[in-house]
Amino acid sequence: MHALSHGTTSTPTTIAVPPALSLPAIEAAFPRRLHPYWPKLQGKTRAWLLEKRLMPADKVAEYADGLCYTDLMAGYYIGAPDEVLQAIADYSAWFFVWDDRHDRDIVHGRHAAWLRLKDRLHGALDSPAGHLDHEDPVVAGLADSVRRLYAFLPGTWNARFARHFHRVIEAYDREFHNRTEGIVPTVEEYLELRRLTFAHWIWTDLLEPSAGTELSDGVRKNPAYRRAALLSQEFAAWYNDLCSLPKELAGSEVHNLGISLIAHEKLTLEEAIVEVRRRVEECISEFLDVEKDVLRLADSLDDGTVGGKETSAAVRVCVGNMRNWFSSVYWFHHESGRYRVDSWDDRSTPPYVDNEAAGES
């Protein structure tokens, strides 16, 4: 199927979406939007990757824009102040670099190096100011991006973000163990772990500085709000699994919903693809239902007071951006060079990863 994308250029481009990955419901009901700051965002994140030495200069020049990391965030956090979106985009780019470092540590059997990095990331999260000049660019990059994110909302939000990300780091450690030991988690084990390795609650937390306010526990834990947030993230994680399955099979991965279905539910590859797609489509239809409940929640919060009106507006912004996540994730997977495994010289080694720079020569 061919579909119209309004992504990285000033004029719409036609993107060929393979039939197995095509989602007409997204193309019809989730129009693509892009934050107006995006052109500056792309250039500044590219410069930040260079400044922080997170990617070699030749890799940044050749691949950074085509990886579309900034497009993903600019399509999600619509309405965010420019400085908030910039901090989020840099953090997101860091996250992809960290994910690649984690993968290379596994591929090259660097257990001790991973354990050192894990401990240092915990430290940078708790004390970013003390890690800004760390010798490891991945540690310093986290410290810089987190320090900036912590400046937008009160300490209670910062503590929640840190708590959620500490769990993400530990989940990456569990994934390291599973992959090095060749352990394919069961479907339920995988789904629980995936919510952490995909950082579901981190991206949800970041809706709040984008909306300019910290939401109360009562709002965030409202069943409709929480369900809508979870569905937007589950869609993203499972659609990522659908799109990255060839890449991860080529790399002898064990963490993919399709791989767990094949290993533990005895599905064929074709059956697993159908099942992952079914789950993805259910996320879309269920979100469209629960979105209405969140909008009713927003209406109920507007009690005539200034505070009530502001909270109501913030909830509307947050659920609107949950909706944006569907289209942004969808088009990202068809625009980003991160998933064009068929064009790589080695299907198990992304060309934007520099093994020698990472000490793997």
N, C-alpha and C positions, 0 to 999 in steps of 0.2 A: 504494500500500500504506500502511496505517496501522500504526504501531509504537509501542510504549510507551517513552517516554523518562523517565528519572529525573534530569533535568538541573537546571534553575535554580529549581525550586519544591519546597516540602516535600511536595507530593503529585504522583504521576506524572501526566504530561500526554500526550495522544495527538497525535503529530506525523505529519502527512501527508508521506510520503516518495514523491516521484514514481517511477513504475515504472522509468524508465530509470536512476535513481540508487539504487534499493532493492537492498540486499545481504542476503538472508536468512541467509547464513552468519554475518554479523556479529551480526545480531539473535538468532540461535540460540546461537552458541558463544562470543560475547564479551560477557558481561553488563556493563552500565554500572555503574561505580563512581564515587564522588565523595569526595574527601578531606573529612573532617569539619570541617576549618578553612575550607571554602569560603565560608560566609556572611561571616565576618570578612575573608577574602581579597578578596572582591568590593568591600567598602566601602573597604578600605585601598588597593587598587590605584586605585580611583576617586579617592580623595584624593591619591594620589601623582601621577596624571596632572594634576590641578589644580595641585598644589604645584610641579611641574616645568614647568608651562605647555606641556605636550605636546598638549593639546587645549583649545580655548576652553571656558569654563565652561558656555555654553549647549549645546555639543555633548556635553560630558561628561554633563550632566543628561539630555539627550534620548536619547543613543545608547549611552553606555558600557556599561551593564548589558546592553542588548540585543545588543551585539556579542559577548558571551559569551567574551571573551578569558580571563577567569579560570576559567571553566568548563572550557575546553580543558586548561589546566594542572592544575586540580584533579582532572580525570579521568585524568590521565597519571601524575603523580608521587605515587602513593598511598604512604603511609608516610613521606613526607619530613617532617622536623621543620618546625614551622610557619614558623620564620624562613627556612628554606631555600625552602619553597614560596612564601613571600611575595616573596623576592628573584627567584625564577624567574618568577613571575607578572608582576612589574613589568617585568622584562627582556623578557618575551614581549609585553606591551602596548607597550613601547617599540618592539619589532621591527615590530609592525603599523603604528605611527605612522611609523616610518622608511620602511617599504615604501610607504606612501601618499605621503610626501614625495618619494621617488624617482620615483613615478609622476607626481606633479604637475610635478616638474622636467622630466620628459620631455615631458609634454603641452604645457607652456608654453615649451619650448625653452630652458631655463635651463642651458646647458652649463657656464658658468663657476661658477654657484652649486653645481652638483653636484660639480664638481671640488674646490671649496673644502671642501664637506661631506665628501667622501670622504677627503681628506687629514686633516681634523680628527678624523674617526672613528678612523682609524689611530692618531693621537696619543692620543686618549682611551683607547683599548684598551691601549696600552703604558704610559700614565701617567694613570690615572683621577684620582688625587688632584689633579693639576694642571689638570684640566678640569671640576671640580665646579661652578665658577661661570661657566662659559663663557656668552657672550651668546646663543649658539644653543641653544635648549632641547633639540634632538635630540642635540647633542654632550654637553651637561651631563647629560641623561637616561641616555645610555650610560655615561658616567663613573660616575654614582651606582650604577646597577644592577650594573655590572661590579665596582666596588669592593666591593660587598656579596658578590657571588658569589665573589670571590677570597679571602674570609675563611674559607671553610668547609673547604678542603682544602689540602695542601701546594703549594709553589711549582711543583712539577713538573706538577701538574694545571693550575694557572693558566697556565703557559707553553703547555701543549697547547691549552687553550681559546682563548688569544689567537692561537696559530698557526692554528687552525681558523677563527677569526672573521676574521682578516686575509684569508684566502682568500675568505670570503663577501663581504666588502666589494669585493674586486677582481672577483668574479663579478657583483656588481651593476653594476659599471662596464662589464663586457662586455655585460650586458643593456641598459644605457643606450645603448651604441653600436649594438647590433642594432636596438633600437626606433627610435632617431632616424634610422637609415639604412634602415629597413624590411627588415632582413635576417631571414629566417626560418631558424633553424638546422636542419640535418638532424636526423633522429631521434636518431642517435648523439651528435651534438654537443649536442643539447638535453638528452638524458638525463644527460650528464656535467655540463653547466652547472646543471641543475636540482638535482643533489645538493648543489651549493654554494649556490644562491640559496634553496633550501628549508632550508639549514643542517642537513643530515642529521647531521653529526658533532657539531654543537653540542648538539642535543637529546639525542643519545646520551651525550655527555660529562656532561650534567646528571643522568643517571641515578645517577652516582656520589655526588655530595653528597646526593642524595635517599636513597641507601642508607647514607650515613654513612662511606664509605671510598673511597679511590682504588684502583682495580683495577690489578694488575700488567700489564705489556705482554703477558706470556704468556697471561693470561686475556682481555684485550681483543682480542688478535690471534688468539685461538683461532678457527678457521674457522667453527665452529658459532655461537659468540657473535657474531662479526662479521656473519655472514650473517643471523642473526635480527634484529640491530639494523638492518641495511640494509633488510631486507624491511619492517620496521615503518615505516621512513621512506619507502621507495618507495611503499608503499600510501598513505601520507598525501599525498605529493606528487601522485601520479597521480589519486587520488580528488579532490583539490583541483582538478586540471585538468579532470576530468569535470564537477564542479559549477560551476566558474567559466568554462567555455567560452562560455556566452552573454554573460556580462559582458565577457570579453576580446575576443570578436568585435565587440561593440558599441564597445569602446574601441580598435579597430584594433591590438590586441596582436599580437605575433609569438612570444611565449614561452608555449607550451602544447603538450603532447604531441599533442593533437588537431590543432592548427594545423600542426605539423610533418608529421604524417601526411597531411594534406590537401595541403600544398604540395609535399612531396617524394615521397610514396608514391602520390600521385594518388587518394587515397580521397575518397569523397563525405563530407559531414558525417555522415550516418547511419552510414556504414561506419567512420569515425574514432571515433565514440562507441562503437560495438560493440568496436572494437579496444582502446580505452583501458579499457573495462570488463573485457575479457578479461584484460588485464594486471593490473588491480586484483584480480580474483578469483584469479589465479595467486599473487599475493603472499599472500593469505589462506591458501590451501591449502599453499603451500610453508612458510609460517611454522609452521603446525600440525605439520608434519613436523620441521622443524629445532628447534623448541621442545623436543622430546623429547631431542634431542642436547645442548642446553644444560643441561637438568635432569640428564642423566647426567654432564655435566662438573661440575656443582655437587656431585653425589654424590661424584665422584672427588676433589674438593678437600678434602673432610672427612676428613682423615687422622688424626683423633684428637687433634690439637693444638688449642690455643685459636685460634691463627691460622688454621688450616685450617677450623675450624668457622665462624669469622667470615667468611672469604672465601666459603665455600660459601653461607652465608646471604645475603651481599651479592649474589652472582650470581643467586640465586633471586629476590631483590627486583627486580633489574634486568630479568631476563627477564619477570617478572610485569608490570612496568610497560611493557615493550615490548608485551606483550599488551594492556594497558589503552589504549595509544595507538590501537589499531584502533577500539575503541568510542568513545573520546573524540573522535577526528577525525570519525568517521561522524556522530555526533549533533551535533557542533559545526556542521557544514555545513548542517544542517537547522534548527538553533535560532538561529544567528547572523544578525543583520541584514546582515552583510557580503556575503551571497550572494543577498539578495532583490532582485535586479536588476529584476524585473518591477514592483516597488512604487516604484521611483525615478522622479522627474520626468524626469531625464535619465539614460538607461541607461549613459552613459559617465562620469558624474560621481557618485561616492558621496555621499550626503547628509551623512555624518558628516565629510567633508573640508571645511575652511573655507578657500576659496581666498583670500579677502581677508586672513585672518590669516597666510597663508603668503606674502604679498607678491605675490599674483597678480591683484589687482583691476585 
